[in-house]
Structure formats: structure tokens, C-alpha cells
């Protein structure tokens, strides 16, 4: 690659002494060398300045019950240019926040990244959540805190990336409180973050109905009647605590949280939920729903069509 062309005049605003010394022919050679050296030092200084700005995390933004920051991760090892990052939400004792589908009550987080520099897309991943019982019924989310992994695709890979987050979310103890946060972080793609890696490992793995190893959603069927319901059979290790969550095909669906019931075949756990929360004008017949099964050791999700 050709070196950038540097002339005494182009360097004059930055180094007047070097410029003046070049006004005679016999000093031109020495001046050119000095100009190249100075240009290199400016490039290196700029790189050091950017690296200094690329911290492992942003500052916290929040209050006594919840605070938020961005955390940096590694670059994609496949060489796609994609960078790993995360949104860390830290919660006060007894407080919770919500999953992408909050259940019977609650508000899911809403993210904006449009103020970012050199960012084409940001995908938000969701670690396995837990269910909670409260006055509003059964909700789904996280207690204590969570790191939501991000997959950041630069618009121009190889160039500096600055991620800027605007987050609207809710935190709840007995009452829910709306919250918002802003964070900014320069990404370099070279940070090993154990908490981020652990959260990425807890993102449910997509599998087909009947597949998934020790944890698997084996069967689903609809029971007719005055209050039709969906029955789901799940395979899991004998001692494992199993939770199951159901999501409709669109955000306006509000399916109940599945509950354990008796009657499962040997070696399986059975869950059921009524077909409540179907939007007006929509039909459950043929609808594609998503089921997420969670244990302390594993999490899977299955997309399936209702008969």
C-alpha cells in the first residue's frame, strides 16, 4: 500500500519549526524524514487515544433500585466482523425486571441504538429467564441482575465502533417503576468477559420438537372443551426443576404462563395453559408459537404450529 503523500506545507500547521527549516534546498531531505516521523507519531497517538477510550465497560446509569451499563466482549472468531457486547442490568435486593415476554404483568425492555457510530445492526439475545408469582399473576424475568448479550455488526468492519444505548425498562418490587438509561462504549472486540460469556451460554438453544438431549420438548397437543388448553410434555433430568414459557406469534398475543399438571407419561413432565390472550380477530388454529424450557443447567426453545 502506498504511503500517504506528505508535503512541507501540509505539515506546516502542525509543526511550524519543521516547515521553516525546509525553506532551503539543502534541508529538504532532513525535513522530509522529520515530517514522516511526525506523521507516524500522530497516527500512533490517535490509535492510543482510541484504545484508551475503548474500556471494558461504560459508566453505570441508574438509581438505587437498578442501574445499567454496556460491557465489551470479543470479536467473532469466524472473521465476520461481528462484535460481542452486553447490557448489564444490576438490581437492588428484592427487585426484578422483565424478559422479552413479561407474562401476565410487566413491561418488556425497549432498546434503541440509532445514536451509535459505525453500527449496522444490533441483535439482543435473552438468557434463560425465571417465572415469578405476584399480585398480577405469573410474570417472567430476572432477579438480582442480568447481562443481555448483544451481537453488533459494524457498518464498516475494521473501523472504530461506538455503541450508544437508549433503554426503557421497568423494575418491580411490590410496585413497578418505569426506568430509563443511557450508555456509551467504544468497542474493540478484544475483551474476555466471563459474565458475558456465561450469559451467552444461558441463551436457549433452538431445537426441533422432540429433540434437545436431556432437556427436550417431546410433544404438544390441544385439548378441546369449553376452555381449550395446550398440553406440553417435557423430558428433563429427574431431579431438575423445570420451567416452561409460551409466546404467541406476535407481540399482541398474551398467552398464560404454562403450569405443571399431573398425568404425564413415565419419565416426562406435563404442563398446560389455556388458550387465553389470543388477540381479537386472530385464530389459534395454525398459529406458530414458541415454547422455552428452562432448567438450572440448560435451556431450549421450540417453534411449533398449533393443530
N, C-alpha and C positions, 0 to 999 in steps of 0.2 A: 504494500500500500504506500502511495506517495506521501511524504511528509508535508504538512501544511506550509505554504509559502509565507515566509516572514520577511518583511522589509523593515529598514530602519524607521520609516515613517509610521508603519503600523504599530511599532513598539514604542514610539515616542511618548504617547500619553501615559504609558505605564512605567517608563524608565528614561526620563529626560537626560540623565547623565550619559547613558549608553548612546542615546541619539546624538548628543552634541559631539561625543568623541568620534563619531563616524563621519563627521563632516569633511574629513580629509581622506584622500585615497589610501594613504599608507596605513590607516587604521581600519579599513573596511573588513579585512579578514578577521581580525580580533573581534570586531563589533558583531559580525555575523555569528561567531561562536558564542559570544555573550548573549545575543538575542535568542538563539536556540535554547541555551541553558535556562534563560529566564522563562521562556515559553513552557518548557518542560516542568519547571518548578511551579508555574501557575496551574498546569493541568493536575499535577500531583496534589497541590494544595486543595484544589476543588474536589478531587476524589476523597481526600482525607476529611474535608468538611462534610461531604455527603455521608461517608461511612460513620462519622461521629453522630450524624442525625438519625442513622438507622439503628435505633435502640432495640432491645429485646421486647419492650412494651411501651405503650403510651402512658401518659398520666391517668390516674383514676378520675372519673367524673361521677358524682352522685352525692348521696346524703347518708344519714345514719342507718337507714334500713337496707340500702342497696347502692352499689357503685359498679361502674363499668369501665373497662379498658380494652384496647386492642393488644394482642400479643402476636409476635412474629414466629414464623416457623421456617421450614426448609423449602428449597426449590424442588420441583418434580424431578425425580431421578430419571424419568424417561426422556428428558430433554425437550419437553413440550413448551417450556417457558412458564408453565403454571407455577404459582407460589402458594404455599400453605400459610395460613394465619388463623386467628381465632378472636372471638368476642368473649371475654371473661366477665361474668356477672357474679359478684360476691354479695351474698345476702346475710342480713343480720339473723341472730338466733330466733327461730320460730317463723321466719318469713319464707315465702315461696314465690316463684314466678312460673310462667306457663310455657307449655310445649306448643308446637305449630298448630295442634288442635287442642283446645283447653278443656274439653269435656263439657260437663253440664253447666259450668260457670267459668268466668275468667276471660282474659283478653290475650290473644297471642301476640308476640313481639312483631313489630314492623320495622324494616330496615331500609335505609337509603344510603347509597354510596356515590351519588352523582356528583359530589364535590371532589372526588378523587382525581389524581393526576396519573395519566397513562394506565388507566384501568378499563378494559373492555367489558368483562363480566365478573360477577362475584356470586358464587353458589354457597348458600348457607346449609350446613349439614346439622343434623339433630341427633345428639346422643340419646340412648335409650332413656325414656322418662319413667316416672312412677305415678301411681294413682293416689289421690288424697280424698278423704271424706270430710265434708264441711257442711255448713248450713245450706249451701246452694246445691248439694248433691255430691256427685263424684267429679273431681277435676283432675287434670293431668299436667304434670310439670316437674319442677326441680326444687329441692330444698337445699339450704346451705350455700349453694352456688353451682355454676356450670360453666364450661368452656364450649361455645358453639364453634365448631371448625368452619373455616372459610377456604374455598378454592378460588384463588384470584388469578385471572388471566389478563396479563398486560396487553394493551393495545399494540405496543411495540416491544416485544421481548428483548431483553438485554439493556434496555434503558431504565433510568430510575422510576420507581413506583412509589407513590404516596397514597395510602389508603385513608379515606376520611369517612367516618361513620356518623350517621344521624339515626338514633334509636328511640322508638316509642315503645314502652312496655308497661306492664303492671306488676306490682308486688303486693302480696297479701299476707296478713296475719289473721285477725278476725275480720277486718275490713280490707278492701282492696284500695290501693293508692296508685293513681297513674304516675308514671315517671318518664323521664327522657334523659338522654345522654348524648354527648358528642365526644369523638376521639379521633386522633390523627396519628399515623405511624408510617414512617418510611420503611419499605420492605427491601431487604437484600437477598432473602432466600437462603441464608446460611445459619439459621439459629435452630439448635436442637432444644425443643421444649417438651419436657416429659409430660406435663399436664395436658398439653395439646395433643400429643401422641396418644395418651390414654383416652381422651375424649373421641378421637378419630376411631380408635379400636372399639368404642361402645356405640358407634353408629350402626343401626340394624342393617344386616346384610340382606339384600333382595334375593329371595329364593322362590321356586315354584311350589304350588300346593303339593303337599306330600313329601317335599324334600327339606333338607336342612340338617341332617345328622341327629345328634342327641336331642336338639330342640327343633321341632317341626310341627307345622300346622297340617294335620293329616286329612281332615275332611270338614266340609261346611254344607249345611242344608237348611232349608226354610221349613218351618212348621206352620201349617195353616191354622186358622181359628179366628175367633173374634179379635184377638190381639196377636197377629202374626209375629213370629220371632225367628231370629237366626241362631242356629246352634253350631258351635265350632268345637272340634276335637283336636287337642294339642298333645303331642308327645314331649316329655321332658324327663330329666333325671328324677328319681323317686323323691329325693329329699329337697329338690329345688322349689323355691317359691316362684310361681308363675303368674305374670300379669298379661292381660290381653287388652288391646285397644283397637277400636274400629273407626275408620274415617270414610266419609262418603266421597263421591267423585268430584264434588265442588265445595267451595267454602261455605255455601249457604245450607249444606246438609249439617244436621246436628244429631248424629247418632248417639245413643246412650253408651256408657262405658260397659262392656261385657262383664257379667258376674259369673263366678263359679256355680255350677249346679251339679246335682247327683245324676247318675245314670250313664257315666262314661264307660266305654268298653275297657276291658282289662289293660292296664298299662298306659292309659290315656287320661287327660284331664278334660272336662267338658265345661264350656262357657256358653252363655246365651245372652242375647239382647233383643229387645223388642224393636220393631221397625217404626220407631218414633223419629221425629225430626226430619222427615222427608219433605222438601220444600213443596209448596202448593204448585200443582200442575206437573210435578215430576213423578216418575214411576220407579219403584224399586226393581221391577221386572227388567232384567238385563243390565242393571246398573253395575259398574265396576267399583268395588270397594277395596280399601287397603286394610289389612289386618297386621298388627305389630305385636309379636310375642316377645316377652322380656323375662329373663332370669338374671340372678346376680352375675352369672358367668357368660351369658350370650344374649343376643337379640337378633331377631329376623323380622322381615316384613314380606307379606304375600299380597299380590293383587289378584283378585278373583271376581268373576262375574256371578251375580245372583241369578238363580233359576227363576 
